[in-house]
Amino acid sequence: MNQEKRDYCLNCIHKPCQLNGCPIQNRIPEFIKETDEEKAYEIVTSTTLLGAVCGRICPFSKQCEGLCTRGKMGKPVDIGGIEAEICDNAIKKGFKISKNINLELQDKKVAIIGGGPSGLECAGFLAREGVKVTIYEKHSELGGILTHGIPEFRLEKTITTQTINQILELGIDVKYNQALGENLTIEELQNQYDAIYLAIGANEPNMTLEGNNIYSANELLEYRNFPDLKNKKVIINGGGNVAMDAARTIKHLGADATIVYRRSENEMPASKEEIEETKADNVKIEYLTNILEYKENIAKCIKTELVEVENSIRKVPKNIPNSEFEIIADYIVLATGSLPNIKSIEKFEKNEKGYIKVNEKYQTSLEKVFAGGDIIGTNSTVAFAISDGLKASKAIKEYLVK
């Protein structure tokens, strides 16, 4: 990294990028200012083992860079780019994630169910202190959303693979094609391990429309049972990052893509970067629009307006009478959120939204079992899932040495 990039950071005393902007609280000013490449990598990996990923896909404008003091005077520091550069350089030069063996933890065994961002972070931070960690993964490869949900044009698979391999080099064992509720039970793991961390995500699509030729964004992004889209017209329903990824993927597959979102652009959960990149790919966006029904390749839509409702933080979209219109579409892709797989978590106490209930230490209602990420309703960015994994690893270590 050149000195100009380092000097652009003001090294603020209050560190808003780190303390208020980053869900993981990465030591941002420190790794930017560090001139020794290996020490810079050591600083990054003191809080996350997935820096190469975070440096590419985090919604920087809503998180660290959005609170950068430099940004108030012009362009913010390129925090994501610097983090990715440090981690890429570490891989090229063969730097390893450091270990700090804790003798009290050496004989302890922990099972991680789910090899996505949250599970990998938790596994890595336990393994680097000497815990014997085994990841149980339902797919034939690790990564979760990084592998199966984020398109290649946003996150190259080689980056994900290299990052995961670095974590596995800490001595982590992996058992593939193991799905909770199918060929894996909590009871058998409780008998084998001192603690369990459940990080299986919430991958069941929230199908808000019924009919033929309606798919979930999960099916599209995982390329499961999806038709040939070349020269087809496709509507994507939703306004988050998943909707943007789905729309851009559809464009890359040769289709005409239109996003339909019931609120305004300012209300979109997607990051500014994702929205701008989606527009640059010539994806049309219909704001303040609801889909009422979809039949025979016609989506019946209606315009909405945002109204204030008591006890609601956000304005709520309300259909405008007599504003119906139609959009012709061969397919509809729903990117309207995901839900937990009920079968896999039926034995757990759940919160009012159906996610696994945990206390402040990420402990569930079942003995030895901790949980984090989307399965507890975190349902936000990859960085928040990673943050859960990091915090849960600390809670599990406390639990193991009691």
C-alpha positions in Angstrom: 0.0 0.0 0.0 1.4 3.4 -0.9 2.0 6.1 1.7 -0.5 8.4 0.2 -3.3 6.1 1.1 -2.1 5.9 4.7 -1.7 9.6 5.0 -5.2 10.3 3.7 -6.6 8.7 7.0 -6.7 11.4 9.7 -6.2 8.7 12.5 -9.1 10.3 14.4 -9.0 10.0 18.2 -12.7 9.0 18.4 -12.4 6.5 15.5 -16.1 6.7 14.3 -15.3 4.3 11.4 -14.3 1.6 13.9 -16.5 2.3 17.0 -19.7 3.3 15.3 -19.5 2.2 11.7 -18.0 -1.3 11.8 -20.2 -4.1 13.3 -17.0 -6.1 14.0 -15.2 -3.0 15.3 -12.2 -3.7 13.1 -9.1 -1.7 14.2 -9.3 0.5 11.1 -7.0 3.4 11.7 -4.4 1.0 13.1 -4.2 -1.3 10.0 -4.2 1.7 7.7 -1.3 3.4 9.4 0.8 0.2 9.9 3.7 0.1 7.4 4.8 -3.5 8.2 2.7 -5.7 5.9 2.6 -8.7 8.2 1.7 -6.6 11.3 -1.1 -4.9 9.3 -2.5 -8.3 8.6 -2.1 -9.3 12.2 -4.2 -6.2 13.1 -6.9 -7.1 10.6 -7.1 -10.7 11.8 -7.3 -9.7 15.5 -11.0 -9.0 14.8 -12.0 -10.8 11.6 -10.5 -13.7 9.7 -12.6 -12.8 6.6 -11.1 -9.4 5.9 -10.6 -10.2 2.2 -14.3 -10.7 1.9 -15.4 -7.8 4.0 -13.1 -5.5 2.1 -15.1 -6.3 -1.0 -18.7 -6.8 -0.2 -19.5 -4.7 2.9 -21.9 -1.7 2.4 -19.2 0.8 3.2 -21.3 3.9 2.7 -23.7 2.7 5.4 -21.0 1.5 7.7 -17.3 2.5 8.1 -16.8 4.8 5.2 -20.2 6.4 5.9 -18.9 7.7 9.2 -15.3 8.5 8.0 -14.3 12.0 9.1 -12.6 12.6 5.8 -15.9 12.0 4.1 -17.3 15.2 5.7 -14.7 17.1 3.8 -14.9 15.2 0.5 -14.1 11.6 -0.4 -13.9 9.1 2.5 -10.9 6.9 3.1 -11.1 3.8 0.9 -11.3 1.5 4.0 -12.7 -1.5 2.1 -10.1 -1.4 -0.6 -7.2 -1.0 2.0 -8.5 -4.0 4.0 -8.8 -6.2 0.9 -5.3 -5.1 -0.2 -3.8 -6.1 3.1 -5.4 -9.5 3.1 -4.7 -10.2 -0.6 -1.0 -9.3 0.0 -1.0 -11.7 3.0 -2.1 -14.6 0.8 0.4 -13.8 -1.9 3.3 -13.6 0.7 2.2 -16.6 2.6 1.4 -14.9 5.9 -0.5 -17.1 8.3 -3.2 -16.4 10.8 -1.4 -16.4 14.2 -2.2 -18.8 17.0 -2.4 -18.0 20.7 -2.8 -21.3 22.4 -4.8 -21.3 25.7 -3.8 -24.3 27.8 -7.2 -24.3 29.4 -8.9 -24.8 26.0 -6.6 -27.4 24.4 -8.6 -30.4 25.4 -12.0 -28.9 24.6 -14.1 -29.8 21.5 -16.6 -27.6 19.8 -18.9 -28.3 16.9 -19.9 -25.6 14.5 -23.0 -26.3 12.5 -22.9 -24.2 9.3 -19.8 -23.1 7.4 -20.9 -19.6 6.4 -19.4 -16.3 7.6 -20.6 -16.6 11.2 -19.6 -20.2 11.6 -16.2 -19.7 10.0 -15.4 -16.7 12.2 -16.4 -18.5 15.3 -14.5 -21.7 14.3 -11.3 -19.7 13.5 -11.2 -17.7 16.7 -11.7 -20.9 18.8 -9.2 -22.9 16.8 -6.4 -20.3 17.1 -6.6 -20.7 20.9 -6.3 -24.5 20.7 -9.9 -25.7 20.7 -10.5 -28.8 18.6 -13.1 -27.5 16.1 -15.2 -29.5 13.7 -17.5 -27.7 11.2 -20.6 -29.6 10.0 -21.6 -28.2 6.6 -24.7 -29.2 4.6 -23.2 -28.5 1.2 -20.1 -30.0 -0.4 -18.2 -26.8 0.1 -17.9 -24.1 2.8 -18.8 -20.5 2.5 -22.5 -20.3 2.9 -23.8 -17.1 1.3 -20.3 -16.2 0.2 -20.2 -19.3 -2.0 -23.9 -19.8 -2.8 -25.5 -16.4 -2.6 -23.1 -13.7 -3.8 -22.4 -13.6 -7.6 -19.0 -13.9 -9.0 -18.9 -10.4 -10.3 -19.1 -9.1 -6.7 -16.9 -11.7 -5.0 -14.6 -13.9 -6.9 -14.8 -17.5 -5.8 -11.0 -17.7 -5.6 -10.9 -15.0 -2.9 -13.5 -16.9 -0.9 -11.6 -20.2 -1.3 -8.3 -18.7 -0.3 -9.8 -17.0 2.7 -11.5 -20.2 3.9 -8.3 -22.3 3.4 -6.4 -19.9 5.6 -8.9 -20.4 8.4 -8.9 -24.2 7.9 -5.1 -24.2 8.3 -5.6 -23.4 12.0 -6.4 -27.2 12.3 -10.2 -27.2 11.8 -11.9 -30.4 10.7 -14.8 -30.3 8.3 -17.6 -32.8 7.7 -19.5 -32.1 4.5 -23.1 -33.0 3.5 -24.3 -32.9 7.1 -27.7 -31.1 7.5 -29.3 -30.5 10.9 -32.7 -32.2 11.0 -31.8 -34.5 8.1 -28.7 -36.6 8.9 -27.5 -34.7 11.9 -29.1 -34.2 15.3 -28.3 -31.8 18.2 -28.5 -34.7 20.7 -25.6 -36.7 19.1 -23.4 -33.5 19.0 -24.3 -32.7 22.6 -22.9 -36.1 23.5 -19.7 -35.6 21.6 -18.7 -32.0 22.1 -18.2 -29.5 25.0 -20.1 -26.8 23.1 -22.0 -26.2 19.8 -22.3 -23.1 17.7 -25.3 -23.1 15.4 -24.9 -20.8 12.4 -27.1 -22.4 9.7 -28.6 -19.1 8.4 -32.2 -18.5 7.5 -32.5 -19.8 3.9 -36.1 -20.6 3.4 -37.5 -18.0 0.9 -40.4 -15.8 2.0 -42.7 -16.4 -0.9 -45.0 -13.4 -0.9 -46.7 -14.3 -4.3 -48.2 -17.5 -5.6 -48.3 -18.8 -9.2 -46.3 -20.4 -11.9 -42.9 -19.1 -13.0 -42.2 -17.5 -9.6 -38.9 -18.3 -8.1 -36.9 -17.2 -5.0 -33.7 -15.2 -5.3 -32.0 -18.1 -3.5 -32.8 -20.4 -6.4 -31.4 -17.9 -8.8 -28.2 -17.1 -7.0 -27.5 -20.8 -6.2 -28.4 -21.7 -9.8 -30.9 -24.3 -8.6 -33.7 -25.5 -11.0 -33.6 -22.2 -12.8 -34.8 -21.8 -16.5 -32.8 -20.3 -19.3 -33.3 -16.5 -19.0 -31.8 -15.3 -22.3 -34.0 -12.7 -23.9 -36.7 -13.1 -21.2 -38.4 -10.4 -19.2 -37.9 -10.8 -15.4 -39.3 -8.8 -12.4 -37.3 -8.8 -9.2 -39.4 -8.0 -6.2 -37.5 -6.4 -3.3 -35.1 -3.6 -2.4 -32.2 -5.2 -0.5 -28.7 -6.2 -1.6 -30.1 -9.7 -2.5 -32.5 -8.0 -4.9 -29.7 -6.0 -6.5 -27.5 -9.2 -6.8 -30.4 -11.1 -8.4 -31.2 -8.3 -10.8 -27.6 -7.9 -12.0 -27.2 -11.7 -12.3 -30.3 -11.7 -14.5 -28.9 -9.0 -16.7 -25.6 -11.0 -17.0 -27.7 -14.0 -18.1 -29.1 -12.0 -21.0 -32.5 -11.1 -19.7 -34.4 -7.8 -19.3 -34.6 -7.0 -15.6 -37.0 -4.8 -13.7 -36.9 -4.3 -9.9 -40.2 -3.5 -8.3 -39.9 -2.0 -4.8 -42.8 -0.7 -2.6 -40.9 2.1 -1.1 -38.7 5.0 -2.4 -35.0 4.7 -3.3 -34.0 6.5 0.0 -35.9 3.7 1.9 -34.0 0.9 0.1 -32.1 -1.4 2.4 -29.5 -2.0 -0.3 -26.2 -0.1 -0.1 -25.7 3.0 -2.3 -22.8 1.2 -4.0 -25.1 -1.8 -4.9 -27.9 0.5 -6.1 -25.6 2.5 -8.3 -23.9 -0.6 -9.8 -27.4 -2.1 -10.5 -28.4 1.1 -12.3 -25.1 1.0 -14.3 -26.1 -2.5 -15.5 -29.2 -0.9 -17.0 -31.7 -2.5 -14.6 -35.0 -0.7 -14.5 -36.4 0.2 -11.1 -40.0 0.8 -10.3 -40.2 2.6 -7.0 -43.3 3.0 -4.8 -44.9 0.0 -6.5 -46.6 -3.2 -5.1 -47.2 -6.4 -7.1 -50.8 -7.5 -6.4 -50.8 -10.7 -8.4 -49.1 -12.5 -11.3 -51.0 -14.5 -13.9 -50.3 -15.5 -17.5 -47.1 -13.5 -17.8 -48.7 -10.3 -16.5 -47.8 -8.7 -13.1 -50.7 -6.6 -11.9 -49.1 -3.7 -10.0 -50.3 -0.7 -8.0 -48.5 2.5 -7.0 -47.9 3.2 -3.3 -47.4 6.2 -1.1 -45.5 6.3 2.2 -47.5 7.2 5.3 -46.6 7.6 8.9 -48.1 5.0 11.2 -48.1 5.1 15.0 -45.5 2.9 16.7 -43.6 2.4 13.4 -40.1 3.8 12.9 -40.4 3.7 9.1 -43.2 5.1 7.0 -45.4 2.3 5.7 -46.3 1.9 2.0 -50.0 2.3 1.3 -51.7 1.4 -2.0 -53.0 4.3 -4.0 -56.6 3.6 -5.2 -57.1 3.5 -9.0 -53.3 3.5 -9.8 -53.1 0.0 -11.1 -50.9 -0.9 -14.1 -49.4 -4.0 -15.7 -45.9 -5.2 -16.4 -45.3 -8.1 -18.8 -42.9 -10.6 -17.4 -41.9 -14.2 -18.2 -40.7 -14.8 -14.6 -40.8 -13.2 -11.2 -37.9 -13.5 -8.7 -38.8 -12.8 -5.1 -36.1 -11.2 -2.9 -38.3 -10.4 0.0 -36.4 -12.0 2.8 -35.7 -15.4 4.2 -37.0 -17.5 7.1 -35.5 -20.2 9.2 -36.0 -23.9 8.3 -38.5 -24.9 10.9 -37.6 -28.6 10.8 -34.0 -27.9 11.7 -34.8 -25.8 14.8 -38.0 -27.3 16.1 -36.5 -28.2 19.5 -35.3 -24.7 20.3 -37.1 -21.9 22.1 -37.9 -19.2 19.5 -38.7 -15.5 19.6 -41.9 -13.9 18.3 -40.6 -13.8 14.7 -39.7 -17.5 14.7 -35.9 -17.2 15.0 -33.9 -19.0 17.7 -34.0 -17.1 21.0 -30.6 -16.4 22.6 -29.4 -14.5 25.6 -26.7 -11.8 25.7 -24.1 -14.7 25.7 -25.6 -16.2 22.5 -26.8 -19.2 24.5 -30.0 -21.0 23.4 -32.5 -22.9 25.4 -30.6 -26.1 24.8 -27.6 -27.1 27.0 -24.2 -26.5 25.4 -25.8 -24.9 22.3 -25.0 -21.3 21.2 -26.3 -19.6 18.0 -25.7 -16.6 15.9 -26.2 -15.0 12.5 -29.4 -15.0 10.5 -30.8 -18.0 12.5 -31.3 -15.7 15.5 -32.7 -12.9 13.3 -29.5 -10.9 12.7 -30.6 -10.8 9.1 -28.4 -8.0 8.0 -25.0 -7.8 6.3 -22.2 -10.3 6.2 -20.3 -8.1 8.7 -23.1 -8.5 11.3 -23.0 -12.3 10.9 -19.2 -12.2 11.3 -19.7 -10.1 14.4 -22.0 -12.7 15.9 -19.4 -15.4 15.3 -16.7 -13.3 16.9 -18.8 -12.5 20.0 -20.1 -16.1 20.3 -16.5 -17.4 20.2 -15.7 -15.3 23.2 -18.8 -16.4 25.0 -18.0 -20.1 24.2 -14.5 -19.7 25.6 -15.9 -18.3 28.8 -18.3 -21.2 29.0 -15.6 -23.8 28.4 -13.2 -22.6 31.2 -15.9 -22.4 33.9 
